[in-house]
């Protein structure tokens, strides 16, 4: 199953190296930190061919890799009808141990992906055929909270309604941005560090749409930068004198009314 919805370091080992240790009892040449990772994985690892207990493999950002190269022949083996013990069971020979290998029926594979990622359009059709896709959209009920007269779930709902019209539904913001918001200070931080930077990326240099998403009629979130008419005095400079630019206000000073205005701008809710 793939769940779709709304730092990389060098301290890792390859799946090939790990498989040699787990299945073939071979120790590849590893850097010092890699051996620590291997030892940590193996300390509780025991082969149990009789266990019926479900096991789950979670692959984050599954669409970002080359599916054909990641799964290889395994892409066929993970089909329910091709697993160990099934009528159409298929096994492959492991390249190092030469032992037969098949996927047990109690292994569940869950992949996650972000639908805003353009690489989704290029996702391998083999993956689409072999996984069930479950869409997970932003859920405002998960951020219900009321403080200082602010209804947090209404902020999320109204922002996403506007993003869906001005951009598309795949770029609506997730509920995780506001899940831990319990007070005004936390709400200010969520907007300063997460929501406003995301809107600025979505609507790059389109200040009108950014302000429209926030219903920022009173320049509470973004204030216009007044052009200095004497800036190019005596010079012939070709530039758009009608263009308006804005800068972000200090989010630490945002009032409760600024946030309430996001969802109460067009009605008397």
C-alpha positions in Angstrom: 0.0 0.0 0.0 1.2 3.5 -0.8 0.0 6.4 1.3 0.0 9.6 -0.6 -1.0 13.1 0.6 -0.3 16.2 1.6 18.8 15.5 5.6 20.5 13.5 4.0 23.8 12.3 5.6 26.4 9.9 4.5 25.9 7.8 7.7 24.0 5.0 6.0 24.6 1.6 4.5 23.3 0.4 1.2 20.5 -2.1 1.0 22.9 -4.4 -0.9 25.3 -4.4 2.0 22.5 -5.0 4.5 21.1 -7.9 2.6 24.5 -9.6 2.5 24.6 -9.5 6.3 21.0 -10.4 7.0 20.5 -13.2 4.5 24.0 -14.4 3.4 26.0 -14.0 6.6 28.6 -12.0 4.8 30.4 -9.0 6.3 31.1 -6.3 3.6 33.9 -3.8 4.1 32.3 -1.1 6.1 33.3 2.3 7.5 33.5 2.4 11.3 30.0 4.0 11.8 28.4 1.5 9.3 29.4 -1.4 11.5 27.7 0.3 14.5 24.5 0.5 12.4 24.8 -3.2 11.4 25.3 -4.3 15.0 22.3 -2.3 16.2 20.1 -3.9 13.6 21.3 -7.5 14.3 21.1 -7.4 18.1 17.4 -8.3 18.0 17.4 -10.0 14.6 16.5 -13.6 14.5 15.3 -15.6 11.5 11.9 -17.1 12.2 10.4 -19.0 9.3 7.3 -20.0 11.3 6.1 -16.7 12.6 2.7 -15.5 11.4 3.0 -12.2 13.1 2.6 -9.3 10.7 5.7 -7.3 9.8 5.6 -3.9 8.2 8.2 -2.3 5.9 7.7 1.5 5.6 9.4 3.2 2.6 9.3 7.0 3.0 9.2 9.1 -0.2 8.9 5.9 -2.3 8.4 7.9 -5.5 11.7 9.6 -5.3 13.8 6.5 -6.1 14.1 4.4 -9.3 11.5 1.8 -8.4 12.7 -0.7 -11.0 16.3 -0.6 -9.6 15.2 -0.5 -6.0 12.9 -3.6 -6.1 14.3 -5.4 -9.1 12.8 -8.9 -9.4 11.1 -8.3 -6.0 8.5 -6.1 -7.7 6.8 -9.3 -8.9 7.4 -11.3 -5.7 5.5 -8.7 -3.6 2.2 -9.4 -5.4 -0.2 -11.2 -3.0 -0.7 -14.2 -5.4 3.1 -14.6 -5.9 4.1 -14.8 -2.2 5.4 -17.8 -0.3 2.7 -20.4 0.3 0.4 -19.1 -2.4 -0.8 -21.1 -5.4 1.3 -18.9 -7.8 4.3 -18.6 -5.5 7.4 -17.3 -7.2 11.0 -17.4 -5.8 14.3 -16.0 -7.0 17.8 -17.2 -6.4 19.9 -14.9 -4.3 23.0 -13.8 -6.1 25.5 -14.5 -3.3 24.2 -17.4 -1.3 22.4 -19.0 -4.3 19.5 -19.8 -2.0 15.9 -19.5 -3.1 14.0 -16.4 -1.8 10.4 -15.6 -1.8 8.4 -12.9 0.0 6.4 -14.1 3.0 2.7 -13.4 3.2 2.9 -11.6 6.5 5.1 -8.8 5.2 3.2 -5.6 4.5 4.9 -2.8 2.6 3.7 0.8 3.1 5.1 3.6 1.0 4.6 7.3 1.5 4.7 10.1 -1.0 3.8 13.8 -1.4 1.3 14.5 -4.1 2.8 17.9 -4.7 6.0 16.3 -5.9 6.1 16.4 -9.7 8.0 13.1 -9.8 4.6 11.4 -9.2 3.7 11.9 -12.8 6.7 9.8 -13.8 6.2 7.1 -11.3 6.7 3.6 -12.6 3.5 1.9 -13.7 4.7 -1.3 -12.2 4.4 0.3 -8.8 0.9 1.6 -9.5 -0.2 -1.9 -10.5 1.0 -3.6 -7.4 0.0 -1.2 -4.6 -3.3 0.1 -3.4 -3.3 3.9 -3.1 -4.9 5.7 -0.2 -5.2 9.4 -0.4 -4.6 11.3 2.9 -5.8 14.9 2.7 -5.4 17.7 5.3 -7.9 17.1 8.2 -8.9 20.3 10.0 -10.5 18.2 12.8 -7.0 17.2 14.0 -6.1 20.8 14.8 -9.1 21.9 16.7 -8.2 24.4 19.2 -9.6 27.7 20.6 -7.5 30.3 22.4 -7.7 34.1 22.4 -10.8 33.8 20.3 -8.8 32.0 17.5 -10.3 28.8 16.0 -7.3 27.0 14.5 -9.2 24.6 12.4 -10.9 27.5 10.6 -7.5 29.0 9.7 -6.5 25.7 8.0 -9.8 25.3 6.2 -9.9 28.8 4.8 -6.2 28.9 3.7 -6.6 25.5 1.9 -9.8 26.6 0.2 -8.0 29.6 -1.3 -4.9 27.6 -2.2 -7.0 25.1 -4.0 -8.5 27.9 -6.2 -5.3 29.9 -6.7 -3.0 27.0 -7.1 -4.4 23.4 -6.9 -5.6 20.9 -4.4 -2.3 19.0 -4.3 -0.6 22.0 -2.7 -3.0 22.5 0.2 -1.0 22.6 3.5 -1.1 19.6 5.8 -2.6 19.6 9.3 0.8 18.7 10.9 1.8 22.4 10.5 -0.8 23.3 13.2 -1.2 20.1 15.2 0.9 21.2 18.2 -0.4 24.8 18.3 -1.9 25.4 21.7 -1.4 29.2 22.1 -0.8 32.4 20.3 3.0 32.2 20.5 3.0 28.7 18.9 0.7 29.9 16.2 3.0 32.9 15.4 6.0 30.5 15.2 4.1 28.1 12.9 3.4 30.9 10.5 6.9 32.4 10.7 8.8 29.2 10.3 6.5 27.0 8.1 3.4 28.5 6.6 4.5 31.9 5.3 7.8 30.5 3.8 5.7 27.8 2.0 3.3 30.3 0.6 6.2 32.5 -0.6 7.5 29.4 -2.4 4.1 28.5 -3.9 3.4 32.0 -5.1 6.9 33.2 -5.8 7.0 37.0 -6.2 3.2 37.1 -6.5 2.4 39.1 -3.4 -1.3 39.6 -4.4 -2.0 35.9 -4.2 0.0 35.4 -1.0 -2.0 38.2 0.6 -5.2 36.8 -0.9 -4.6 33.4 0.8 -4.3 35.2 4.1 -7.0 37.7 3.4 -4.4 40.3 4.4 -6.3 43.5 3.6 -4.8 45.5 6.4 -1.1 44.6 5.8 -1.0 42.5 9.0 1.2 39.8 7.5 2.9 41.7 4.6 3.4 45.4 4.3 4.0 47.3 1.0 7.5 48.7 0.5 7.0 52.3 -0.5 9.2 53.3 -3.5 11.5 56.2 -3.0 10.8 58.4 -6.0 14.2 60.1 -5.6 16.1 56.8 -5.7 17.0 57.3 -9.3 16.8 61.1 -9.5 18.6 62.5 -12.5 19.1 59.0 -14.0 17.3 57.3 -16.9 16.5 53.9 -15.5 13.9 51.7 -17.1 11.8 49.9 -14.4 8.2 49.3 -13.5 7.2 52.2 -11.4 3.8 50.6 -10.8 5.2 47.4 -9.4 4.5 46.9 -5.7 6.8 45.0 -3.4 6.2 43.7 0.1 8.1 42.6 3.1 7.0 40.2 5.8 5.9 41.7 9.0 7.4 40.6 12.3 5.4 37.5 13.1 6.2 37.7 16.8 4.0 40.8 16.8 1.0 39.3 15.1 -2.2 39.7 17.1 -5.0 37.3 17.6 -7.2 39.5 15.3 -4.7 39.1 12.5 -5.3 35.3 12.6 -9.0 35.6 13.1 -9.2 37.8 10.0 -8.0 34.9 7.9 -11.3 33.2 8.2 -13.7 36.0 9.1 -12.8 38.3 6.3 -15.9 37.6 4.1 -18.6 36.8 6.7 -19.5 37.2 10.3 -18.6 33.7 11.5 
